[in-house]
Amino acid sequence: MFGGGGMNPRKMKQMMEQMGIDVTELDVEEVVIRTGDEDLVFEDAQVTRMDAQGQQTYQVVGEPESREPSAAAIEGGDGDAGDDADDGIPEDDVALVAENAGVDAETAREALAETDGDLAAAIAKLE
């Protein structure tokens, strides 16, 4: 995991526990990382979650398959492909902006449309 340079894994775990770092192996079926250009899909990835000082860090180990950005939605990979309105703005984004800016969903959707889907810009615009 950390390339302990030949350190005994038990000793490494003991040291991490002393520093307040908790490491957990997660049993995952698939990991998808979406970028503007592609979806990186990891099948049977090894995922480790590390909790340290109130922050969670995830490490993904495996070989990704590169797919077109729309491939996951077409194949039903993310489960919310049909939840978007005709404007293509995800409902999750609308809800997030509405909640953080304290506005209704329609106002949040309009702000997202005006900012080309930029969540932070939409929230800032509404505050």
Residue frames as a rotation matrix with the C-alpha (Angstrom) as fourth column:
MET 1
0.565 0.825 0.000 0.00
0.825 -0.565 0.000 0.00
0.000 0.000 -1.000 0.00
PHE 2
0.930 -0.248 -0.271 2.65
-0.185 -0.954 0.236 2.56
-0.317 -0.169 -0.933 0.99
GLY 3
0.628 -0.762 -0.159 5.69
0.087 0.272 -0.958 0.73
0.774 0.588 0.237 -0.32
GLY 4
0.975 -0.066 0.210 7.01
-0.220 -0.214 0.952 0.38
-0.017 -0.975 -0.223 3.23
GLY 5
0.279 -0.950 -0.138 10.51
-0.812 -0.157 -0.562 -0.43
0.513 0.269 -0.815 1.98
GLY 6
-0.317 -0.399 -0.861 10.48
-0.022 0.910 -0.414 -3.95
0.948 -0.112 -0.297 3.38
MET 7
-0.695 0.114 0.710 8.73
-0.709 -0.272 -0.651 -2.95
0.119 -0.955 0.270 6.62
ASN 8
-0.915 0.394 -0.085 6.69
0.402 0.878 -0.260 -5.66
-0.028 -0.273 -0.962 8.31
PRO 9
-0.448 0.808 0.382 2.98
0.101 -0.379 0.920 -5.06
0.888 0.451 0.088 7.42
ARG 10
0.357 0.571 -0.739 1.93
0.798 0.225 0.559 -5.74
0.486 -0.790 -0.375 11.02
LYS 11
-0.341 -0.580 -0.740 4.43
0.845 -0.533 0.029 -3.14
-0.412 -0.616 0.672 12.30
MET 12
-0.923 0.041 0.384 3.21
0.210 -0.781 0.589 -0.66
0.324 0.624 0.711 9.65
LYS 13
0.004 1.000 0.018 -0.41
0.353 -0.018 0.936 -1.17
0.936 0.002 -0.353 10.75
GLN 14
0.265 0.021 -0.964 0.58
0.963 0.042 0.266 -0.74
0.046 -0.999 -0.009 14.40
MET 15
-0.736 -0.612 -0.290 2.39
0.610 -0.785 0.109 2.53
-0.294 -0.097 0.951 13.64
MET 16
-0.712 0.532 0.458 -0.59
0.107 -0.562 0.820 3.86
0.694 0.633 0.343 11.68
GLU 17
0.299 0.834 -0.464 -2.95
0.640 0.186 0.745 3.03
0.708 -0.520 -0.478 14.56
GLN 18
-0.092 -0.430 -0.898 -0.68
0.952 -0.304 0.048 4.93
-0.293 -0.850 0.437 16.95
MET 19
-0.956 -0.286 -0.059 -0.90
0.247 -0.900 0.360 7.97
-0.156 0.329 0.931 14.67
GLY 20
-0.318 0.921 -0.226 -4.71
-0.108 -0.272 -0.956 7.75
-0.942 -0.280 0.186 14.59
ILE 21
-0.436 0.128 -0.891 -4.88
-0.898 -0.127 0.421 6.53
-0.059 0.984 0.170 11.00
ASP 22
-0.051 0.524 0.850 -7.51
-0.231 0.822 -0.521 3.90
-0.972 -0.223 0.079 10.24
VAL 23
-0.652 -0.217 -0.726 -7.19
-0.752 0.067 0.656 1.90
-0.094 0.974 -0.207 7.00
THR 24
-0.001 0.749 0.663 -10.10
-0.262 0.640 -0.723 -0.14
-0.965 -0.174 0.196 5.62
GLU 25
-0.978 -0.202 0.046 -10.24
-0.029 0.352 0.936 -2.33
-0.205 0.914 -0.350 2.53
LEU 26
-0.171 0.964 -0.204 -13.54
-0.706 -0.264 -0.658 -1.82
-0.688 0.031 0.725 0.69
ASP 27
-0.553 0.113 0.825 -15.33
0.454 0.872 0.184 -4.57
-0.699 0.476 -0.534 -1.20
VAL 28
-0.084 0.484 -0.871 -16.28
-0.567 -0.742 -0.358 -2.80
-0.819 0.464 0.337 -4.46
GLU 29
0.364 0.290 0.885 -17.65
0.525 0.721 -0.453 -4.09
-0.769 0.630 0.110 -7.73
GLU 30
0.175 -0.242 0.954 -16.81
0.924 -0.294 -0.244 -1.13
0.340 0.924 0.172 -9.93
VAL 31
0.002 -0.214 -0.977 -15.23
0.495 -0.849 0.187 2.32
-0.869 -0.483 0.105 -9.68
VAL 32
0.336 0.150 0.930 -16.01
0.916 -0.281 -0.286 5.01
0.219 0.948 -0.232 -12.27
ILE 33
-0.243 -0.442 -0.863 -14.01
0.474 -0.831 0.292 8.22
-0.846 -0.338 0.412 -12.57
ARG 34
0.538 0.528 0.658 -15.64
0.836 -0.230 -0.499 10.73
-0.112 0.818 -0.565 -14.91
THR 35
-0.514 -0.642 -0.570 -13.62
0.405 -0.767 0.498 13.40
-0.756 0.025 0.654 -16.62
GLY 36
0.119 0.553 -0.825 -14.67
-0.504 -0.682 -0.530 15.81
-0.856 0.478 0.197 -19.34
ASP 37
-0.249 -0.358 -0.900 -13.10
-0.968 0.076 0.238 13.59
-0.017 0.931 -0.366 -21.98
GLU 38
-0.311 0.041 -0.950 -13.71
-0.305 0.942 0.141 10.04
0.900 0.333 -0.280 -20.80
ASP 39
0.694 0.426 0.580 -14.98
-0.710 0.277 0.647 7.67
0.115 -0.861 0.495 -18.14
LEU 40
-0.482 -0.823 -0.300 -12.33
-0.648 0.566 -0.510 5.52
0.590 -0.052 -0.806 -16.49
VAL 41
0.621 0.772 0.140 -14.00
-0.716 0.485 0.503 2.30
0.320 -0.412 0.853 -15.35
PHE 42
-0.600 -0.787 0.145 -12.20
-0.754 0.494 -0.433 0.01
0.269 -0.369 -0.890 -12.91
GLU 43
0.578 0.696 -0.425 -13.68
-0.485 0.713 0.506 -3.50
0.656 -0.086 0.750 -12.71
ASP 44
0.789 -0.219 -0.574 -12.66
0.501 0.771 0.394 -5.55
0.356 -0.598 0.718 -9.67
ALA 45
0.141 -0.744 0.653 -10.55
-0.193 -0.667 -0.719 -2.69
0.971 -0.025 -0.238 -8.33
GLN 46
-0.044 -0.238 -0.970 -8.82
0.934 0.336 -0.124 -2.85
0.355 -0.911 0.208 -4.99
VAL 47
0.182 0.218 0.959 -10.03
0.003 -0.975 0.221 0.16
0.983 -0.038 -0.178 -2.98
THR 48
-0.289 -0.343 -0.894 -8.59
0.913 0.182 -0.365 1.28
0.288 -0.921 0.261 0.35
ARG 49
0.572 0.465 0.676 -10.12
0.161 -0.872 0.463 4.02
0.804 -0.156 -0.574 2.52
MET 50
-0.419 -0.745 -0.519 -7.81
0.783 -0.008 -0.622 5.82
0.459 -0.667 0.587 4.92
ASP 51
0.732 0.645 0.218 -9.30
0.374 -0.648 0.663 7.92
0.569 -0.404 -0.716 7.74
ALA 52
-0.254 -0.846 -0.469 -6.84
0.953 -0.137 -0.270 10.41
0.164 -0.515 0.841 9.21
GLN 53
-0.850 -0.141 -0.508 -7.54
0.346 -0.876 -0.337 13.63
-0.397 -0.462 0.793 11.10
GLY 54
-0.090 0.944 -0.317 -11.17
0.013 -0.317 -0.948 13.74
-0.996 -0.089 0.016 9.98
GLN 55
-0.002 0.025 -1.000 -10.32
-0.950 -0.313 -0.006 13.34
-0.313 0.949 0.024 6.29
GLN 56
0.456 0.150 0.877 -11.10
0.054 0.979 -0.195 10.30
-0.888 0.137 0.439 4.18
THR 57
-0.145 -0.568 -0.810 -8.75
-0.916 -0.233 0.327 9.38
-0.374 0.789 -0.487 1.36
TYR 58
0.743 0.425 0.517 -9.47
-0.176 0.869 -0.462 6.64
-0.646 0.253 0.721 -1.17
GLN 59
-0.400 -0.863 -0.307 -6.84
-0.719 0.088 0.690 4.70
-0.568 0.497 -0.656 -3.08
VAL 60
0.765 0.640 0.067 -7.92
-0.413 0.568 -0.712 2.81
-0.494 0.518 0.699 -6.20
VAL 61
-0.432 -0.901 0.026 -5.63
-0.621 0.319 0.716 0.13
-0.654 0.293 -0.698 -7.61
GLY 62
0.165 0.460 0.872 -6.44
0.395 0.780 -0.486 -1.58
-0.904 0.425 -0.053 -10.89
GLU 63
-0.877 -0.411 0.249 -6.43
0.356 -0.208 0.911 -1.25
-0.323 0.887 0.329 -14.66
PRO 64
-0.158 0.877 -0.453 -9.11
-0.179 -0.477 -0.861 1.12
-0.971 -0.055 0.232 -15.95
GLU 65
-0.343 0.199 0.918 -11.03
0.914 0.297 0.277 0.73
-0.218 0.934 -0.284 -19.17
SER 66
-0.823 0.029 -0.568 -11.50
-0.076 -0.995 0.059 4.03
-0.563 0.092 0.821 -20.98
ARG 67
-0.245 0.820 0.518 -15.03
0.942 0.328 -0.075 4.70
-0.231 0.470 -0.852 -22.25
GLU 68
-0.517 0.224 0.826 -16.77
0.337 -0.834 0.437 7.58
0.787 0.504 0.356 -23.98
PRO 69
-0.960 0.106 0.261 -18.32
-0.277 -0.516 -0.811 9.93
0.049 -0.850 0.524 -21.37
SER 70
-0.145 0.989 -0.006 -21.84
-0.987 -0.144 0.074 9.01
0.072 0.017 0.997 -22.40
ALA 71
-0.412 -0.045 -0.910 -21.18
-0.328 0.939 0.102 5.26
0.850 0.341 -0.402 -22.40
ALA 72
-0.980 0.034 -0.195 -21.98
0.192 0.406 -0.893 4.84
0.049 -0.913 -0.405 -18.69
ALA 73
-0.523 0.841 -0.141 -25.31
-0.570 -0.468 -0.676 6.64
-0.634 -0.273 0.723 -19.04
ILE 74
-0.112 0.465 -0.878 -26.24
-0.931 0.260 0.256 4.68
0.347 0.846 0.404 -22.18
GLU 75
-0.462 -0.151 -0.874 -25.42
-0.036 0.988 -0.152 1.39
0.886 -0.038 -0.462 -20.45
GLY 76
0.652 0.753 0.090 -27.21
-0.075 -0.055 0.996 2.51
0.754 -0.656 0.020 -17.28
GLY 77
-0.099 -0.835 -0.542 -23.95
0.573 0.397 -0.717 2.59
0.814 -0.381 0.439 -15.35
ASP 78
-0.917 -0.336 0.218 -24.73
0.036 -0.612 -0.790 5.51
0.398 -0.716 0.573 -13.08
GLY 79
-0.560 0.739 -0.375 -28.41
0.828 0.498 -0.257 4.85
-0.003 -0.454 -0.891 -12.51
ASP 80
-0.030 0.599 -0.800 -29.50
0.442 -0.710 -0.548 8.47
-0.896 -0.370 -0.244 -12.84
ALA 81
-0.893 -0.367 0.261 -29.25
0.375 -0.283 0.883 8.98
-0.250 0.886 0.390 -16.59
GLY 82
-0.327 0.851 0.411 -33.02
0.718 -0.058 0.693 9.45
0.614 0.522 -0.592 -16.85
ASP 83
0.173 0.409 -0.896 -33.19
0.941 -0.338 0.027 11.90
-0.292 -0.848 -0.443 -13.94
ASP 84
-0.765 -0.511 -0.391 -31.87
0.379 -0.849 0.368 14.88
-0.520 0.133 0.844 -15.89
ALA 85
0.334 0.846 -0.416 -34.23
0.070 -0.462 -0.884 17.45
-0.940 0.266 -0.214 -17.35
ASP 86
0.826 0.068 0.560 -34.15
0.547 0.144 -0.825 18.25
-0.137 0.987 0.081 -21.06
ASP 87
0.862 -0.503 0.066 -31.36
-0.473 -0.844 -0.255 20.77
0.183 0.188 -0.965 -20.44
GLY 88
0.444 -0.709 -0.548 -28.90
0.183 0.670 -0.719 18.01
0.877 0.219 0.428 -19.49
ILE 89
-0.301 -0.517 0.801 -28.24
-0.708 -0.442 -0.551 19.39
0.639 -0.733 -0.232 -16.00
PRO 90
-0.539 0.058 -0.840 -28.14
0.338 0.929 -0.153 16.53
0.771 -0.366 -0.520 -13.48
GLU 91
0.521 0.837 0.170 -30.83
0.081 -0.246 0.966 16.65
0.850 -0.489 -0.196 -10.79
ASP 92
0.441 -0.445 -0.779 -28.17
0.895 0.280 0.347 16.03
0.064 -0.851 0.522 -8.15
ASP 93
-0.659 -0.710 0.246 -26.41
0.712 -0.695 -0.100 19.24
0.243 0.109 0.964 -9.22
VAL 94
-0.198 0.692 0.695 -29.68
-0.006 -0.710 0.705 21.19
0.980 0.135 0.145 -9.10
ALA 95
0.738 0.510 -0.442 -30.43
0.376 0.233 0.897 19.87
0.560 -0.828 -0.020 -5.61
LEU 96
0.031 -0.830 -0.556 -26.93
1.000 0.024 0.020 20.68
-0.003 -0.557 0.831 -4.39
VAL 97
-0.770 -0.298 0.564 -27.05
0.393 -0.918 0.051 24.27
0.502 0.261 0.824 -5.67
ALA 98
0.128 0.916 0.380 -30.59
-0.018 -0.381 0.925 24.79
0.992 -0.125 -0.033 -4.37
GLU 99
0.678 0.124 -0.724 -29.65
0.650 0.359 0.670 23.53
0.343 -0.925 0.163 -0.91
ASN 100
-0.208 -0.890 -0.406 -26.41
0.973 -0.229 0.003 25.49
-0.096 -0.395 0.914 -0.63
ALA 101
-0.867 -0.111 0.486 -27.82
0.257 -0.934 0.246 28.74
0.427 0.338 0.838 -2.02
GLY 102
-0.697 0.653 -0.296 -31.18
0.326 -0.079 -0.942 28.45
-0.639 -0.753 -0.158 -0.25
VAL 103
-0.507 0.533 -0.677 -33.25
-0.807 -0.571 0.155 28.75
-0.304 0.625 0.719 -3.42
ASP 104
0.487 0.743 0.459 -35.84
-0.427 0.661 -0.617 26.64
-0.762 0.104 0.639 -5.23
ALA 105
0.029 -0.481 0.876 -34.89
0.476 0.777 0.411 24.03
-0.879 0.406 0.252 -7.83
GLU 106
0.684 0.286 0.671 -35.96
0.728 -0.225 -0.647 26.14
-0.034 0.932 -0.362 -10.82
THR 107
0.918 -0.396 -0.021 -33.78
-0.393 -0.916 0.073 29.09
-0.048 -0.059 -0.997 -9.73
ALA 108
0.204 -0.871 0.446 -30.87
-0.323 0.370 0.871 26.71
-0.924 -0.322 -0.206 -9.13
ARG 109
0.249 -0.044 0.968 -31.37
0.745 0.647 -0.162 25.14
-0.619 0.761 0.194 -12.58
GLU 110
0.937 0.140 0.321 -31.35
0.319 -0.720 -0.617 28.58
0.145 0.680 -0.719 -14.24
ALA 111
0.667 -0.745 0.026 -28.14
-0.642 -0.556 0.528 29.54
-0.379 -0.369 -0.849 -12.44
LEU 112
0.047 -0.645 0.763 -26.50
0.087 0.763 0.640 26.27
-0.995 0.036 0.092 -13.51
ALA 113
0.546 0.213 0.810 -27.57
0.797 0.167 -0.581 26.86
-0.259 0.963 -0.079 -17.11
GLU 114
0.984 -0.141 0.111 -26.11
-0.102 -0.949 -0.299 30.38
0.148 0.283 -0.948 -17.03
THR 115
0.363 -0.899 0.246 -22.80
-0.829 -0.190 0.526 29.11
-0.425 -0.395 -0.814 -15.61
ASP 116
0.164 -0.245 -0.955 -22.54
-0.775 0.568 -0.279 26.12
0.611 0.786 -0.097 -17.99
GLY 117
0.691 0.265 -0.673 -23.05
0.071 0.901 0.427 23.66
0.720 -0.343 0.604 -15.12
ASP 118
-0.452 -0.891 0.032 -20.34
0.121 -0.097 -0.988 25.12
0.884 -0.443 0.152 -12.86
LEU 119
0.266 0.623 -0.736 -21.61
0.781 0.308 0.543 24.32
0.565 -0.719 -0.404 -9.36
ALA 120
-0.284 -0.465 -0.839 -19.43
0.895 -0.442 -0.058 26.78
-0.343 -0.767 0.541 -7.47
ALA 121
-0.982 -0.088 0.169 -20.16
0.156 -0.878 0.452 29.62
0.108 0.470 0.876 -9.89
ALA 122
-0.241 0.968 0.062 -23.91
0.243 -0.002 0.970 28.94
0.939 0.249 -0.235 -9.72
ILE 123
0.276 0.296 -0.914 -23.89
0.939 0.121 0.323 28.99
0.206 -0.947 -0.245 -5.91
ALA 124
-0.603 -0.590 -0.537 -21.79
0.682 -0.730 0.038 32.15
-0.415 -0.344 0.843 -5.83
LYS 125
-0.842 0.335 0.423 -24.13
0.148 -0.611 0.778 33.81
0.518 0.718 0.465 -8.34
LEU 126
0.096 0.985 -0.145 -27.15
0.367 0.101 0.925 33.08
0.925 -0.142 -0.352 -6.13
GLU 127
0.073 -0.103 -0.992 -25.61
0.997 0.040 0.069 34.21
0.033 -0.994 0.106 -2.84
